[in-house]
Amino acid sequence: MRLRTYELQQEKKKSEDLLLNILPEETARELKANGTAKARFFDSVTVMFIDFEGFTKVAVELTPEDLVAEIDFCFRAYDEIMEVYGLEKIKTVGDAYLCVGGLPGREVESAVQIVRAALDIQEFMKRVRVERSMNHLPFFRCRIGIHTGSIIAGIVGIKKFAYDIWGDTVNTASRMESNGEVDRVNISRSTYDLVSPYFICTERGRVMAKNKGEVEMYFVESELNIQTT
């Protein structure tokens, strides 16, 4: 009887851990308690888009197995960085990676943590590039875009349900990525206003972005030695 109880407890823990691996903790608790979770509006979160530069060109140089292995290698590293900074991975779509900070969380702290994670990711990608180059192997480089604003978050689907986010903030973060530069972190004015005391940034002025018009953008250069409150 004790063995059976222990086995049931272990299975329950596995199920709960899996749920927490898919959903933010607060949403997972609500789903567990009620069997459903309401969509929520978040007034100020920071969204990060990461996309590989020249993905198709690199892909043709690799076998299907090696291509998937290389993407998995990078995304696993990103996942570990998300864990370090307490950020929420939302999804991957092809060679794009989407994550968010502030579900829930303090506005400034979440923005700062996202930017720190972005710098860590670019540093990781540079290390991989050096290693691959020395061995004459193909490698990925990436662009990163970040924007702060409001979103709606919720669960969609029944089978293989997914936690997702929607809103103009997500679209703008995507534009920050596509209008950035390889190996760099490109942020919007709303993010810059929150993180500028903590990072050295280069003002880019107003940049024309698809379906957005002119948008103020900044490149993050490095972190200042200042602690967030």
NORPE-V750422 format. One line per field, one symbol per residue. ss: DSSP state (@ for helix, = for strand, . for the rest). phi: phi as a letter, one per 30 degrees, with the letter a starting at -180 (. if undefined). psi: psi as a letter, one per 40 degrees, with the letter a starting at -180 (. if undefined). A space follows every 50 residues. Layout:
ss = ???
phi = ???
psi = ???
//
This chain:
ss = .@@@@@@@@@@@@@@@@@@@@@..@@@@@@@@@@.....=========== ===.@@@@@....@@@@@@@@@@@@@@@@@@@@@@..======..===== =.....@@@@@@@@@@@@@@@@@@@@@@@@@@@@......========== ======.....=====.@@@@@@@@@@@......====@@@@@@@...== =========...===========......
phi = .ddddddddddddddddddddcbeeddddddddciabddbccdbbccbcb bddiedddeddcdeddddddddedddddeddedeciccdcacbiccbbbb bjcdldededdddddeddddddddddddddddddchcdbcbbcbbbbclc bcbacbjcdhebcbbbkdedddddddddcdbdibccbddddeedcedcbd bcdciccdbeibidbdbbcdcacddbddc
psi = ddddddddddddddddddddddiidddddddddeeihiiihhdhihhhhh ihhfdddddeeiidddddddddddddddddddddefihhdiihbeihhii hfgaihddddddddddddddddddddddddddddefiiiiiiihihihai ihiihiidhfiihiiiidddddddddddeaiieihhiiddddddedeeih ihheahhhiheeahhhiihhdiiighhi.
//
